[in-house]
């Protein structure tokens, strides 16, 4: 029972890691961009995680974790910020390689503005709930920067497709984590609305986590390409 969260982490990364050597995607050759993106984003979200534990936004069921902790967080939670981003960036890159034509390009900016409006609305309605206000506040700032400040490279039309596909494993993995439950949420700190057992805010937590990882991934790729063309 204590290995449940650890096994979920292993299951998340097993196939993406195994398929990283696929001849067409050649994902392992992108590790030099993937690793710094994951590490930088991981530090940000681990600080966020520590804050949420202190604020009683969520907690971890001791029955389903091995008991090893770093900085007050379970080992499995730290691994989560390595395994999930890796799997999501892998999905993003696979979609780009196998389906280069993307009709979302003409809708992506409108989608971003819609999500920005949703963030503002959620900040208004959830101003007294820590998970809601920090989650949507972070996404508002990040999405505004990517769409209105970052003008050098555009990738949001590819991001939304990857996010949509990532929701499938998200419902499986997060469904297990919240149904068992491995992660226990304090509904006084969120809107109290759930999709099955998954808090509404979690969908946009994933969006912020994935967006920061993919932005940094694209940033490092772009920076490298100015020095040496990608192969």
N, C-alpha and C positions, 0 to 999 in steps of 0.2 A: 504493500500500500504506500509506503514512504517513497517509492520510486516513480509514482505516477507522473509528477510534473517533469521529472528528469526524462522519462520515457517519451513524453509528449514532445519535449525539445529535440530528442534524437529523431523521432518520427518526422518532425517538421523539416529537418535539414538533410535527412538521409538521401532522398531521391534527387533533390537539387544538387547536392554535393557529388553524388554518383554520376549524374548526367552533365556535370560541368565540363566533362571531357568529350561531349558530343562534337563530332567533326564539323558540323555546320555552325553551331553557336560558338564553340571554342571559348566557353565562358571562363575557363581557368586563366586564359590570357588577359582577362580583364580584372583579375584579382588585385592588381596594383592600383586600381581605381575603387574597387569594391571595399577593400580593407580599411583605407582611411575614412571613407564615407561612413562605414558602419561604426568605427571606433569613435569618431567625433560625435555622431548622432547618439551613440550609446552613452557617452558621458553626460550629455544634456538630459537624456531621458532617465538615466539613473539618478541624477540629482532630483529630477521631477518625482521619481518613484520614492526616493527617501522622504521628500517633502510630503507626499501623499500618505505615507505610513505615519509620519508625525501628526498629520492633520486628521487622521482616522478616516481617510477616504476609502482605503481598502486595507486588508490584512491577508495573511497567508495561513491556510489551515495546516497546522503542524503534523496532521496525520498523513499528509501526502507530499511531504518534502523530506529530504535526507537529513536536514538539520545543520548543514554547513552554511555559515553566514559570513558575509563580507560587508562591513559598514552597516550592519543591521538589516541587510537584504539576503534572502535565501540564494544559494548558488544558482538554483534553477531560474530565478528571476533575472539574474545577471546574464545567464546563457540565453534567455529569451530575446535579449536585445542584440544577440549575435545570430541566432538561428532564424528568427522571423525576418529580419531585414535581408539576410542572405537569400532566403527563399523568395522573397518578394522582388528583389533586384534580378534574380535569376528568371522569374516569370516575366518581368519587364523586358529583359534582353531577348528572351526566347520569342516573345510576341513581335519584337522589332525585327528579328531575323526572319522568322517564318511567315509573318504577315506584314510586310513593309508598307502596304497600302493601308492607310488609316483614315477613314471618313470622319473621325471625330475632330480633325483639325479645324474644320469650319465652325464647330460648336464649342470648342474648348474654352475660349475666352468668355463666352456667355455662361458656360457652366461654372467657371471660376467666380464670376460676378454673382451668380445665384448662391454659391456656397459662402461668399463673403457676406451676402445679405442674411443668410441663415445664421452665420456666426454672430452678427450684430443682434439679431432677434434672440438668440440663445443667451447672449450676455445680458440682455434686458430682462428676460424671464428667469434666468438662473443666477442672478447677481449675488445671491446669498448662499450659493452652493459651490464649494471649492472645486470639485471635479468639473463641473459645468463651466465655470468662469475661467479656470486656468486652461482647460482643454480648448475651448472655442477662442479664447484670447490668443493662445499660441498659434492656432490655425489661422486666425485672422491676420496676424502679423506676418507669418510665413508666406501665406498665399498672396497677400498684398505685395510683399517684396518680390516674389517670383514673377508675378504677372505685371507689376507696374514699375519695378526698379531694375530687375534683371532683363536687359534687352539684348544681351550678347548672344544668347542661345535660347531657343524655344523648344520645349519638350512636353508641355502640358497635355497636348492631344495624345501623346504616347502614355503619359502618366495615368490619365483617366481610364484608358483601356486596361492597363495593368492593375489599377486599383479595383476595377470592376471584377476582373478575373480573380484577384487576391481575396475577394470577399467569400469565395467558395471555401477555400481552406480556412479562412477566418471563422466562418460559422461552425466548422467542424472543431477546430482547435479551441476557440473561445467558448464554444458550446460545452465542451468537456470541462474546461477550467471553471466555468461559472455554474455548471449543473452539479458537479460532484459535491461541493464546490472546493476547488483548490484555492482560488482567489475569492475572498469574501468582501462584498461591497457594502458600504454604509450608505443606505438610500437617503439619508438626511443630507448627504453631500453631492447628490446627483438629482436629476429630474424625476427619478422614480419610475420612468417608462422603460420597459424592456422589450426586446424582440426575443421571444422565448425566455431564456435566462440571461441574455446578454444586454447590459445597459445600453441605452440609446447612444450615450456619449462615446462608447467604445468604438463605434463605427468611424468616428472622427478623430479619435485617438490613433487608430490605424492610419487614417488619411494623413495626419500630421507626421507620424513616424515614417511612413513610406515616402512622403513628399520631401522631407529633409534628407533622407538617405539618397533618393534618386537625384535631387538637386545637386548634392555634393558629388555623387557619382558622375553626373554629367559635367559638373564643374572641373573635376580632375581630368576627365577625358578631354575636355576642351582645352585645358591648360597644357596637357601633354601634346595634343595635336598641333599646337602652335610651335612646338619645338621639333616634333618628329611626327610625320603622318602615321595614322593608325593603320595597322595591317589586318 
